[in-house]
Amino acid sequence: MYLPRMPIFARRTRLRGSSLASVATATLMTVFLFPGAAHSAPGTERVAAAAAATPRESRPVYSYADAIRETVWVDTGLDGDGDGRTDRVAVDIVRPRESAAQGRKIPVIMDASPYYSCCGRGNESQRKTYDAHGNPVQFPLFYDNYFVPRGYAFVAVDLAGTNRSDGCVDVGGRSDIQSAKAVVDWLGGRAHGYATRTGGDRVRASWTNGATGMIGKSYDGTIANGVAATGVKGLKTIVPIGGISSWYDYYFAQGAPLYDSGPEWLSDYVESPAARARCAAVQKRLVDEAPRTGDWTRLWNERDYVKDAHKVKASVFVIHGMQDLNVRTKHFGQWWDALAKAGVERKIWLSQTGHVDPFDFRRAEWVRTLHRWFDHELLGYDNGVDREPMADIERTPDHWSTDRVWPPRSTAATTLRPGNGSTPGVGTLGLHRAPAGATETFTDDPKLSEDDWAAGIDQRTAAKAGFVTPPLAHDLRLSDSSTVTVTATPTTTTAHLSAVLVDLGPATIRDYAGSGEGITTLTDRTCWGASTSGDNSCFKETKTKTTDVNHTVFSRGWADLGSYADPGKGRPLTPGKPYTITLSLAASDHVVPAGHRLALIVAGTDQDLIDPPSSTPTLTLDLARTSARVPFVGGAEAFVRATEVPQALGSARAGGTSVPSASVTPHASRSEGVAPPRPARRIPGGSL
C-alpha cells in the first residue's frame, strides 16, 4: 500500500523557545535537571538568563553509584496461571537518588522482556543479577548506565511467566502485553504495585511524572509495539528494534509455515521452571489455536498489532535490518504503513544487517541519536531531532543516506511483467504483457535456496522461473513493499510459492547470513555511561563483516498456493487447474546500480526460509497473468530511463502494447559469498 507520508512531527504541535510559555517550561526543566542553574541571574533578568541557559541535552549530573535500586511487583489484573489470584510481574527499577530526595519527578525508559533470566540481552547475552536480599544489581545493556545519570529512571520488566514474575507466557498475547501495559499504568498512578510478590504493602510510583518510553530488540520491541497499540496513556514513545508487528507473520507467510513449530516452543523456552509447571492450559491453547495448516485463528487476531495502529498515541522510532531473516522485514513494512495511515509520528533506521541491534552496527551515532530522541520525547527538549530527516538508510556497509520522508514522495508502484526470453528458461522483465499462451514451468526442489536460484539465473534450471531486465543505464531505487501476482497451475494438491527480487551484479555487502549477521565482535571495549562493581557500562566493540557477492536478494515473499481464495484459510488444490494468488514481498530500500540487472524469480520452497509442502509439485506459470508491482523512486519513468527503452513509457502511460524487451546479456554468477541461511530454530532475539 502506498500512502502519503507526513513529516515526522506533522501531527504534534510543540511550543518553541520564542513564547513566554516555552521560556517558563525551559526554566523548570533547567531547575529539574541542573540544580542551581536557574539561580544564576537575579531579579528581572532571571527569565532571560533561563532562556539563554535552556538545555538542549540532558547531562550526567546524577550519581549512578548512589542510585536507588528496587523491585516492585505490579498487579496485571489477570490470572493467567489459574491459581486463584491475579498475577504480579517483577519490575526492577534504577533511578537517581538526588531527584527523589528533592521531590523532582522524572521520566522512565522501560524494556519489558522475557529474556532477562533464560537467555540474556544484547550481544553479550547479559542477564539480570541480584544481591543476597533480592535487590537488582546488574541491569543488562547500557540504558541504565547512560540515562540514569542524565535524569531518567530505567525500568526492566519480567514478562508474566518469566524470571520472578507470576503468570504464563502467551507469546505476544493478552498476558504478555498486559505485563508491560500494567507497568505503564502503575507509573501513571492507575495500577497497583506491591513491595513483595505476595504481600499487601502497596508501593506508589510517586517519583515519576508518568512519561514513559519503551525500547527493546526483537521480542522486547514486539512488546513495545503491542503496548502502543493499546493506546495506553502515558506512553510517549516506543523504539522497537527488529520488532514483530503480527505474530502470524512470524510463524507463517500467507499460509506457508516458516518454522517447524509454533509459539508453544517459544513459550516453553522462555518460561521460568515454576511457570512451566502451572501453565499447561496456556501451552495447550498455543498448540490448539495455532494449527500448522497456517489458517488464521482468533489466537493470531489477538496478536495482530497492525489492525490497532490507529490507537497508537506514542511516537515510533523503528530500527530494522533489511536482511533480517528472523523477524523478517514484512513486520516493519506493514507496521510503518499502518502508522502512516493513522498519522503517527515516525522515524526509521534501516541497516544492511540481519537481526542486529544498532548499538552493534553504528554505536556512537546510535547512542547520540537515541539520547536526543528521548530528550525530545520524554523531557520536551527542543533539540532539533524532529526537524531532521525521517529515515537513515545504510546504502553500502557503513555508508548511510537520509530521506526527508520515507518512502520518498516520488515513489510509485510500477507494474513489471515477465516474458519469455531468447534463451529457453531465461525470461525477460519489462513493462509489456507477455502474449497469451506464454508459460514457464518449474518443479519444487526443497534442497535449493534463493541463493541457488540467483546463481543460476542465466541458465535453464528446473527449480525456478527467472526474469531479468537488461543491464541498467542508470541507478534504479526501490523503496517500500512489493507484490507479485502469479497464476500457476500445479500438478499436485499442495504447493508453496516463493518470489524474490534480486540485484544481479558484483557488490561488497554485509555478511548477513554469517554467524554475526553482518558484524564481528571484538575483544576491546568502549564505555557508555557510569559503572559500578556489579554493572559495567563497557561493552565489546564490533566491526562490520563483509562478503563479496555477484547477486543480492533484497526482497522476499512466500505463500501457500492453497490460500489463493482466502488468506486466512488454505484448501486443497485441484491438479491441472490454474490458480491466481498475490504474494506480499517484504519491505526494503535498495538501489540497483547502473550496469547491474534487476531480476524477479518465482520458485517453490526457499530452503530454510519456508517449510516444503506435503507433495512435490511442478507448477506452470501463465506469464500473461503474472506481474509484479514494484515501488520505484520516480515510478515508471525511472524504470524506463534505467532500462533505456524510451518508447515504452508512452505505451505504459496509455495502457497499450509496449515495445519488446531488450535481450538478456549473460552475466557470470557465483554462489559463494553469502552463506545459505542457517537451518536453526530461531527465537525473536537471536538464533539458537
Beta strands, then each sheet from edge to edge (+ up, - down):
strand 1: 68-75
strand 2: 88-95
strand 3: 106-113
strand 4: 129-130
strand 5: 136-138
strand 6: 153-158
strand 7: 193-194
strand 8: 202-203
strand 9: 208-217
strand 10: 235-241
strand 11: 252-253
strand 12: 256-257
strand 13: 315-321
strand 14: 346-351
strand 15: 391-396
strand 16: 399-403
strand 17: 411-423
strand 18: 426-430
strand 19: 439-443
strand 20: 464-468
strand 21: 476-490
strand 22: 496-510
strand 23: 519-527
strand 24: 538-544
strand 25: 546-560
strand 26: 579-592
strand 27: 597-603
strand 28: 618-622
strand 29: 627-633
strand 30: 682-683
strand 31: 686-687
sheet 1: 8+ 7- 1+ 2- 6+ 3+ 9+ 10+ 13+ 14+ 15+ 16-
sheet 2: 4+ 5-
sheet 3: 11+ 12-
sheet 4: 19+ 28- 21+ 29- 17+ 18- 20- 27+ 22- 25+
sheet 5: 19+ 28- 21+ 26-
sheet 6: 23+ 24-
sheet 7: 30+ 31-
end
